[in-house]
Amino acid sequence: MAAALTPSQLTEKHRTTLDQALAAIRSRAYWSPHPEHPKAYGETAPADGLAAFEALRGTRFDLGQPGTDGWTGGEVSPYGPELGVEYPHADADVLLPAMKAGIPAWRDAGPETRALVSIEILARISARTHEFAHAVMHTSGQAFMMAFQAGGPHAQDRGLEAVAYAYEEQTRVPGQADWSKPQGKRDPLELGKTFTAVPRGIALMIGCNTFPTWNGYPGLFASLATGNAVLVKPHPRAVLPLALTVKVAREVLAEAGFDPNLVALAVERPGEGIAKTLAVRPEIKLIDYTGSTEFGDWLETNARQAQVYTEKAGVNTVVVDSTSDYKGMLSNLAFSLSLYSGQMCTTPQNLLIPRDGIETDAGHKTYDEVVADLAASVGGLLGDDARANALLGALVNPDVKARLEAAAGLGEVALASREVANPEFPDAVVRTPVIVKLDAGKPDPEAAYLSECFGPVSFAVAVDSTADALELLRRTVREKGAMTVGAYTTSADTERAIEEVCLEESAQLSLNLTGGVYVNQTAAFSDFHGSGGNPAANAALCDGAFVSNRFRVVEVRRQA
């Protein structure tokens, strides 16, 4: 039995980290307590992490949670191997009451204790980052280094960011106050008042296939740190990273003297579709979801008893007006289009380029030249198979492959997708991006560029002018949403016009990126992921609004 975690131990270990996180969300400067480099975790960490992952394969993942009525699994790595892990299948009628029973003590512990316990969970996850990286890699198809960074420290940063916002929002109101109202010659009216942050109840976190930890941790830790219990429902193809998370959380909660059932796992049998069933149960008061627009819209419409936070799909756009670093622009865009085979909700899809071309430091470039040069840049970046595998990872599911293959028939292909062999994992489906030339001058309500085509598919859309590009940008953000917008221009007036569109339509904008920062990457504590102000997402990761409605403040007044 592990030693108990006392409040003083938690304070000594983690109060400084909490204070640093609070300072970071206020300053928006760079900060992270979680190292990005694999060597930072110790000399034996890579081998230990791989061994720990391999030891999980073919096992039964017992969490000891109530209501287990059977076992289920079936994950197959996008790289080929079957994971063979079996997980507990939960009877919600037993599990949910058990989860609810632990909430009062967790509520009464207060915001600081909840924050420090949450940080201890993240610290233990961080210590096992190599193990988690393999779990993320073999459920999402991310290449190892991306799985290590995005699934490890970057995800942990997002979780800690949510904890910091949760603490800040809960402590805006003092815990108690003495109230005295003068009454002239009479005695004053006097009351003693207490104010308690009260959780909503049980939160349901519905995980996604592509970024199970990065997209999952903000909602999980925002709900937990505000006093709620959290039921984690992973995507059926990406269970292991979140099952490991739940196991760590349950261990820490128990050691800190709380009910481990405050965090539990709900894994579905093949074809069971339990997300819909759980989402409308009266016990579920909060829902976090990342995935398709169709199911996100269903949740927002039907889960009326819950506060629903969704990140759905959008049409991400880059406006190409002009550039003072043509080579840098092409290199930056090529990397953005290639990273994780375009399977990021932030990957650019539409590249809006004036048909008369653009002005650059390398002279005037026609539309055809810009597209051909971008295709050459992508081809050069991915020309070496080893580098291509390290950037692309594997296609996460057959639907992405089907969309990629169909895209070639939508217009003139500027860059054809090619198959890349992965010597280590011969069953992996690895494909380079396709770039298709389309024309916005031909009105077509069914035009491919008006909808999201998730995966390694980009459209080089010819427009009459930059002004027309901005109108198309405005339309797609307003109607379809966007997680990211990028733009290249040397004109101050054009820059202001692009910024105005993004301010009016609530879209996050990146201007003139030519170095090592890319439009599809965001940094916790500084960048907002999504805005909550357009159809791509109804919340931002992470801001005060993301946490403040997960609890309410209840006041008790007593006669002094």
Helices and strands as residue ranges (DSSP letters): H 7-27, G 38-41, H 45-56, E 68-73, E 86-90, H 92-101, H 103-109, H 111-127, H 129-140, H 144-151, H 153-170, E 176-183, E 186-199, E 202-206, H 217-225, E 229-233, H 240-255, G 260-262, E 263-265, H 274-279, E 284-290, H 293-302, E 307-311, E 317-320, E 322-323, H 326-338, G 339-342, E 350-354, E 358-360, E 363-365, H 367-381, H 385-392, H 398-407, E 412-415, E 434-439, G 448-450, E 457-463, H 466-480, E 485-488, H 492-505, E 509-511, H 544-548, E 551-559
